[in-house]
């Protein structure tokens, strides 16, 4: 038997509601497979904590989290707290300080999931996005000069290191080779004449080590178009922090909606805990109503199991979600159903049992 210490940060809005269902699913896995056990500890960090304490997490928050095997995060953001504070002082801080440089987001149209694209087969939408997660456009480097004057200037720097680019691109190549898929690099080298030219250069250097992997390079605007017009052309996709953030939201839109979109923030060397989360927001307008869709959080729990080495259980969870979608059973209103958040989670655990 192995017991994994999992830190829970439910966060804001619907976060606590959806994380509760992800935990329910993981506890069900433990019941069915006693060799997998979880020790959960919940932390009340987020915007409500900020409004009371002036910080999104305590000063020693990262030290506390470092003792865990993994982190499950619900959602961050709430009216009254600026988005750049709620995002940067919790989510981005964890990603950066724990060197979770791989953001892995599946864009897969599950059986029974709604798709707004016309004449697209389910198997045509099956991509894995590898987004650089620790630097790039979200590095937080820049300056705000001469505030509140006619000369006011802001400078936002993108930070692209050789180490950062090489390791994320090589991770994507390794995955493409393992999965026997093509690899597409997305950049904007025609306009961003330093950062993206550098990215393209390193991609071309690394690909020489992987002659067995079919590669493509696309500008981000063209990639956006092809995701809608010809999604089957994509297998594994590697891109920068900002472009990955935007394109995977587009991916969520064509693969069933934000309620079915999960994300893993991975430190591949396992020197620090990795973090798993739905990519939707905190949705304060529906918080407390019991109608939030927990399937993205449950998918994130599936990713956590994959990461811990229990891929069969991860797959069983995804199979269960597909059965729910095909049978239109236990679905929340955003997916055309009438189930509550807890009823949705219970439907899945009933399937697992």
N, C-alpha and C positions, 0 to 999 in steps of 0.2 A: 504494500500500500504506500502511495506517495501523497503527501498533503501539500498543496500549493497555497501560499499566502497571497491573497488577492486584495488589493486596496480598492475600495469603491469610492468614487467621487460622483455622486448623483448630479450635483450641480443645480441648475436653475430650471424654472418652468416645468416642462414635462419630463425633465431628466430623471427625477426620482421615480416617476411612474414607470418609465420604460426600463430603467435599470433593475427595478424590482423584478420584472418579468425575465430579464436576462439571468439574474441570479436564480430565479425559480427553475429555469431550464438547467443551469449548471448543477444545482442541487439534485435535480432529477437524474442527471447523468451519474452523480455520485451514488444515488440510491440503486441504480441499475448496474453500476460497475464499481463495487466497493474499493477497488484498487486505486481509484481516482477520487481524492478527497480535496475539499477546498476549505480554507479558513478565511472568512471574509471580515474585513474591518472597514467601517464606513466613516468618511470624513465630510463634515458639513461645509466644505469650501465652495466658494463661488460668489455670486453677486450679493446675495443676502448677507453672507459673511463679511463682504467688503463694506456694505453699508453700515454694519455694526462695528467693524474693526479697522476700516481704512486700508485693508489689504485683502487680496483674493485668497491667499493662503497664509499661514503663519510663517514667520521668518525661517524657521527650521523645517518647513514643509518638505523640501526636497530630501533632507536627511531622513525624515520619517518615511517617505515613500521608497527610499533606497533599500529598505529591508524586505521589500515585497518581490514576489516572482512576476507579478503583472498587475496592471491597473485597468479597471473598467471605468470609463467616464460617460456620464449621461449627456448633458448639454450645458453650454455656458452662454450667458447673456440675459439681461433683464432691463426693462426701462428704468432710467435713473442712473445707470452705470454706463459710461461711454464704451462703445464696442472695442476700441483699441486698448482699453484698460482690461476689460474682462477677458479678451482673447490673449493679449500679450503677457499678462501677469499670472496666468494659470496654464492654459493649454500650450501656448508657444514656449513658455518657460520650461515646462516639463519636457517637451520635444527637444528643446535645445540642450538643457542641462543633462539630460539622460542620453544624449547623442542618438536619439531615435531618428536616424537619418533616412530611413526607408519608410515612406508612406505607401502602403499597399492597399489599393482600392479595386475590388472586382467590379466590372461593369458587365453583368451577365443577366440576360433576360430569362427569368425562371419560367417554367411551365405554368401557364395560367395567369401570368402577370400582365397587366395592361401595357400597351405600347402605342404611342401616338403616331408612329411611322407607318406609312401605307406600304403594303406588299413586302413586308420584311418578315422573314422566317425567324422563329425563335433562336435557332442555332446561329443566325447571322450576327447576333449581338452577344459576344463572348470575349471580352477583353480583360486584361489585367494591367492596370495603370501602376507604374512605379514612379512616384513623385519624390524628387529631392526634398527633404523635410527639415533641414537644419540650417540652411543659409539662403543663398539666392536673393530674391526680392523681399523675403520676409526676415532678413537678418537684423533689421532694426537699426541700420546704420544711416546716418544723415545729419542734417542740421536745420535749425529754424532761426534765421537771421533777421535782425531788425523788426521784431514783432510789433504789430499795430502801428506800422508807419508806411509811408508811400514806398519805401525801399524794401518792404517785407519780401523775403525769399525763403522758400523751403527746398531742401535738397534730400532726395531719397535715393540711397545707394543700393545697388544690387551687389552682393558679395558672392563671387564665384571662385573658389579655390581649386587648384589642381587636385588635391586630395579629395575634396567634396564631390567634384564632378566625376573623377575616375571611379570612386567607390560605388556611387549610385549607378553609373553606366555599367560597370562590371557586374553588379548585382543583377541588373536587368538582363544582361547577356547570359549569365548563369541560369537564370530562371527560364529564359527563352530556349536555351539548349536543353534543359531538363524537361520542359513541357513540349519540346519539339514544335515551337511556334516561331513566327516571324517576330522581329523587333523593329519598332518604328520610333525614331527619335523626333521629338517635336521641339522646335526652337523658333527664333525670329531673327536669324543672322543677317537678313537683308536690311534691317532697321537698327538693331542693337549691335553696333559695330565692335563692341568690346566683349561684353558678357556672352552673347549668343554665338559670336564667331569663335570664341574660346571653347564654348560648349561643343560646337560642331567639330572643331579640331580634335578635341579629346575623344569624341564619339568615333571619329574616323581612325584615330590611333588604336583605340581598344578593339575595334571590330576586326583588325588584322589578326587578333588572337583567337577569333571565333569564325573561321572560314565556313563552318557548317551551318551558321545561322543566317537566314535571309534577313537583310536589313533594308530599311527605307528611312529617308529623312524628309520631313514635311515642315513647312512653316505653320505656325499655330492657327492662322486664319484658314488655311487649306485643310488642316486637320479637323477643325470645327465643321467645315462643310462636309467632309467625307464621313464624319461620324454620323451625320444625318442621311446623306445620300448613299453611302456605301459602307456601312459599319462592318461588314464581314471582312474587309481588308485588314482589320487590326487584330493582332494577337496580343503580344506584350508591347506596351507603350512606355517610354521613359521620357521624362520632361522635368522642367524646373519647378520650383515651389509654387510660383504664381500661376503658371500655365496649367500645372497639374490640378490646382485647386479649382480653377474655372472649368476645365474640360471634364473633370469628374462630376461636377454638378450637371453639366450637359449629359454626361453618361447616365446619371441617375434619372434624368428626365425621360430618356429613351428606354430605360430598363425598369420601368415600373413605378418610378417616383422616389422622392426622398425618404419615404417610409420603408424602402427596401434597400437603402444604401448604407453600407458599413465600411469601416476604415480601420486599418492596423498601423500603428506607429511603432516601428521595430528597430531595436538595437541588435543587429544580427550577431554581434560578438557576445551578447548576453552579459556584458559587463554591468549593465543597468537594466531595470525592468522595462518591458515594452508596455504600450498602452493601446487599448481597444475601445472603439467608440462608434456610435452612429454619426453620420455626417450632417444630419438635419440640425436645425437650431432648437432653441428652447421653447419656441411656440407659446409665449405667455398668454396669447388669446384663448388657448384651449386648456391651459394648465388647470388641473384640479377637476376637470369635467369627466375624466375617466374614458376619454375617447381617443387618446394618442395611440399611434401605431407602434408597438414595441418590436416589430419584426427586424428593423435595422439593428437595434441593440442586441437582439437574439442572434442575428447574423454575426455581429461583432463577437459574441460569446463563442460562436462556431469558429471564428478566426483564432480566438484565444486557444481553443482546444487544438486546432491545427498547429499553432506555434509550440504548444507543449508536447506535441508528438502524437496526439490522438486524432489522427485524420479521419478514421472511420466514424468516430462520434461527430466530428465536424460535418461530415457528409450526411450523416443521419439527420442532423438538424436541418440542413438545407433541403433534404428530401421531404422532411415534414412540412417545411414552409411551402414547397411546391404542391404537396397534396392539399394543403389548406387553400391555396390559390386556385387549383383546378376544381376542387369541390365547392369553392366559395363558402367555406365553413370557418367560422371563428374570425372573420375579417372585420377590421374596424371601418368606420365610415369613409375614410379616405380611399379605401379599396373597394367601396361599394357595398360594404357589409353593415351590420348593426351591432356587432359585438363590442363590448367594452375592452379596455386595455387588458384587464385581468382575465377576461374570458378568452381573449386572443392567446395570451400566454398559456392558459390552461389547456386550450385546444392542442397546442403543440406538445405540451408535456404528456397529455393523454396519448398522442400518437407515439411518442417515444416509449411509453410504457406498454 
